[in-house]
Amino acid sequence: TITKKEFMEGVKGVWKISPDTHSKTKASFPIGLPIKCINLLSYKNDLVVDPFLGSGTTAVACKETKRDFIGFEISKKYCIISNNRLNNHKVYKV
């Protein structure tokens, strides 16, 4: 789902990704990070497993990149946050 140029940029040693400025958890990261990893390491309709779902950033990235996902989270608070985030997320990529 990525171009040859995007792939070549992805396998270089340094990625340029803007920081997360709307933190929902203590360990937040920008959505660009999982999107880049998902695009490099999987194909459309693949299954991505996130063992530490947190606020659901990886799950949202999966929706953006047309991947299925399973996430695990032991915190009820973060389960609510991630479910709300997923339910309110509109996919912007075509």
C-alpha positions as CSV (number, residue, x, y, z in Angstrom):
1,T,0.0,0.0,0.0
2,I,3.0,2.3,-0.2
3,T,5.1,3.5,-3.1
4,K,8.7,2.3,-3.8
5,K,9.9,5.8,-2.7
6,E,7.9,5.5,0.6
7,F,9.4,2.1,1.2
8,M,12.9,3.2,0.6
9,E,12.4,6.2,2.9
10,G,11.0,3.8,5.5
11,V,13.9,1.5,5.6
12,K,16.5,4.3,6.1
13,G,17.9,4.8,9.6
14,V,16.0,8.0,10.5
15,W,12.3,8.8,10.3
16,K,10.9,12.3,10.4
17,I,7.6,12.2,12.5
18,S,6.0,15.1,14.2
19,P,5.6,14.6,18.0
20,D,2.2,13.9,19.7
21,T,0.9,17.1,21.2
22,H,-2.5,15.8,22.3
23,S,-1.4,13.2,24.8
24,K,-4.2,10.8,26.0
25,T,-1.9,8.5,28.0
26,K,1.5,8.7,29.8
27,A,3.1,6.7,26.9
28,S,1.6,8.4,23.9
29,F,3.2,8.6,20.5
30,P,2.1,10.3,17.2
31,I,-0.1,8.3,14.9
32,G,2.5,8.7,12.2
33,L,4.7,6.1,14.0
34,P,2.3,3.2,13.8
35,I,1.1,4.2,10.3
36,K,4.7,4.0,9.0
37,C,5.4,0.7,10.8
38,I,2.1,-0.9,9.6
39,N,2.7,0.2,6.0
40,L,6.2,-1.2,6.0
41,L,5.5,-4.5,7.8
42,S,2.0,-5.5,6.6
43,Y,-0.4,-5.6,3.7
44,K,-3.9,-4.3,3.3
45,N,-6.4,-6.5,5.3
46,D,-3.7,-8.0,7.4
47,L,-4.2,-8.4,11.2
48,V,-2.2,-6.2,13.5
49,V,-2.0,-7.2,17.2
50,D,-1.3,-4.5,19.8
51,P,-0.6,-6.1,23.3
52,F,-0.7,-2.7,25.0
53,L,-3.6,-0.8,23.4
54,G,-3.6,2.3,25.6
55,S,-5.6,5.1,24.0
56,G,-5.9,3.2,20.7
57,T,-3.4,5.0,18.5
58,T,-2.3,1.8,16.8
59,A,-6.0,0.8,16.3
60,V,-6.8,4.1,14.7
61,A,-3.7,3.7,12.5
62,C,-5.0,0.3,11.4
63,K,-8.3,1.9,10.4
64,E,-6.4,4.5,8.4
65,T,-4.3,1.9,6.6
66,K,-7.1,-0.6,6.1
67,R,-5.8,-3.3,8.4
68,D,-7.7,-5.4,11.0
69,F,-6.6,-5.2,14.6
70,I,-6.8,-6.8,18.0
71,G,-5.8,-4.8,21.0
72,F,-5.4,-5.8,24.7
73,E,-5.6,-3.4,27.6
74,I,-6.1,-4.1,31.3
75,S,-7.0,-0.5,32.3
76,K,-10.8,0.1,32.1
77,K,-10.1,3.8,31.8
78,Y,-7.9,3.3,28.6
79,C,-10.4,0.8,27.2
80,I,-13.1,3.5,27.4
81,I,-10.7,6.1,25.9
82,S,-9.8,3.8,23.0
83,N,-13.3,2.7,22.3
84,N,-14.5,6.3,22.2
85,R,-11.6,7.3,20.0
86,L,-12.4,4.4,17.5
87,N,-16.1,5.1,17.5
88,N,-15.6,8.8,16.7
89,H,-12.7,8.3,14.2
90,K,-13.4,9.1,10.6
91,V,-10.9,7.6,8.1
92,Y,-9.2,10.4,6.1
93,K,-7.1,8.3,3.7
94,V,-8.6,6.9,0.5
